[in-house]
């Protein structure tokens, strides 16, 4: 239900000890309705229920009245202005906080290899160091606004033009290459204080040839070690 969570849904979430939910565009009509939904979730399910959302700006937007919603990571990277990057990330995160949302699934840490990359419009750029720098700025801004940051999509989609919502991207890079390239923005984001990492659906024969990264214990071990 868009306006409130019905009793059966609340009971299901409670019985299964759900500690967090993510909101999608279909759950949101306007500010009044969204605040009512969030209040209802916390009253009927769990007072400290974590509520997350994808509000990247550009191609991925759930809250349409966000004044920064048309500004993508690609736009920010091309502008190449650190103060501007902080300002946009802070304003966006502050809005989420005011609405009662705890965490945003971002920033995107993927490095777009070219304009053909599936992630190109959602990435800060094509250079690992530059992407890492803007990831760190975004994490700092979100933390300053009181929002939890979720780095995504580990280990990185940049080398592929395959949308992982449709098929499994295949990226064959050994650990050394990944550490020197794809992992750089994730490392910087963690150093900046990001609290969480979202793992993507990627197959890599050098890491775990039979299992996508999202289900792979080997990738979990890499993250813990990293």
Residue pairs with C-beta under 8 A, 6 or more apart in sequence:
1 9
2 26
2 27
2 28
2 29
2 33
2 37
3 33
3 36
3 37
4 36
4 37
4 40
5 37
5 40
5 41
5 44
5 45
7 44
10 41
10 44
10 45
13 21
13 45
13 46
14 44
14 45
14 46
18 45
18 46
18 49
19 46
19 49
19 50
20 49
20 50
20 51
20 52
20 102
20 103
21 41
21 49
21 50
21 51
21 52
22 51
22 52
22 53
22 54
22 105
23 34
23 37
23 51
23 52
23 53
23 62
23 101
24 54
24 62
25 61
25 62
27 34
27 37
28 34
28 37
28 62
28 63
28 64
30 65
31 65
31 99
34 63
34 99
35 99
35 100
38 51
38 99
38 100
38 101
39 100
41 49
41 51
42 48
42 49
42 100
50 102
50 103
50 148
51 100
51 101
51 102
51 103
52 101
52 102
52 103
52 104
52 105
52 148
52 150
53 62
53 63
53 96
53 101
53 103
53 104
53 105
54 60
54 62
54 104
54 105
54 106
55 61
55 62
55 63
55 66
55 69
55 92
55 96
55 104
55 106
56 72
56 73
56 105
56 106
56 107
56 108
56 122
57 66
57 68
57 69
57 70
57 71
57 72
57 73
57 75
57 88
57 92
58 70
58 71
58 72
58 73
58 74
58 75
58 121
58 122
59 72
59 121
59 122
60 122
61 69
63 69
63 95
63 96
63 99
66 92
66 95
67 91
68 88
68 91
68 92
71 88
72 121
72 122
73 107
73 108
73 122
73 123
73 124
73 134
74 112
74 120
74 121
74 122
74 123
74 124
74 125
76 84
76 85
76 88
76 124
76 134
77 123
77 124
77 125
77 130
77 131
77 134
78 125
79 85
80 130
82 133
82 134
82 137
85 134
85 137
85 138
85 141
86 137
86 138
86 140
86 141
87 141
89 107
89 137
89 138
89 141
89 142
90 141
90 142
90 144
90 145
92 104
93 104
93 141
93 142
93 144
93 145
93 146
93 147
94 145
96 104
96 145
96 147
97 145
97 146
97 147
101 147
102 147
102 148
103 147
103 148
103 149
103 150
103 195
103 196
104 142
104 147
104 148
104 149
104 150
105 150
105 152
105 198
106 138
106 149
106 150
106 152
107 124
107 134
107 135
107 138
107 139
107 142
107 149
107 151
107 152
107 189
108 119
108 122
108 123
108 124
108 152
108 153
109 131
109 132
109 135
109 151
109 152
109 153
109 154
109 156
109 185
109 186
109 189
110 117
110 119
110 122
110 123
110 131
110 152
110 153
110 156
110 157
110 158
110 182
110 185
111 123
111 125
111 126
111 127
111 128
111 131
111 156
111 158
111 181
111 182
111 184
111 185
112 119
112 120
112 123
112 125
112 126
112 158
113 126
113 158
113 159
114 120
114 126
116 161
117 123
117 157
117 158
117 159
117 160
117 161
118 157
118 160
118 161
118 162
118 163
118 164
118 169
119 153
119 157
119 158
123 131
123 158
124 130
124 131
124 134
124 135
124 185
125 131
125 134
128 180
128 181
128 182
128 184
128 185
129 184
131 184
131 185
132 184
132 185
132 187
132 188
132 189
133 188
135 151
135 185
135 186
135 188
135 189
135 192
136 188
136 189
136 191
136 192
137 192
138 149
139 149
139 151
139 189
139 192
139 193
139 194
140 192
140 193
142 148
142 149
143 149
143 192
143 193
148 195
148 196
149 189
149 193
149 194
149 195
149 196
150 194
150 195
150 196
150 197
150 198
151 185
151 186
151 189
151 190
151 194
151 196
151 197
151 198
152 197
152 198
152 200
153 164
153 198
153 199
153 200
153 202
154 186
154 197
154 198
154 199
154 200
154 213
154 219
154 223
155 171
155 178
155 182
155 183
155 186
155 199
155 200
155 202
155 204
155 207
155 213
155 219
155 222
156 171
156 178
156 182
156 183
156 185
156 186
156 200
156 202
157 164
157 169
157 171
157 200
157 202
158 182
159 171
159 173
159 182
160 169
160 170
160 171
160 202
162 168
162 169
162 170
164 200
164 201
164 202
168 201
168 202
168 203
168 212
169 200
169 201
169 202
169 203
170 202
170 203
170 204
170 205
171 202
171 203
171 204
172 204
172 205
172 206
173 181
173 182
173 204
173 206
174 206
175 206
175 207
175 222
178 207
183 226
186 197
186 226
187 226
190 197
190 226
197 223
199 213
199 214
199 219
199 223
200 213
200 214
201 212
201 213
201 214
202 212
202 213
202 214
203 209
203 211
203 212
203 213
204 213
207 213
207 216
207 218
207 219
207 222
208 216
208 217
208 218
208 219
211 218
213 219
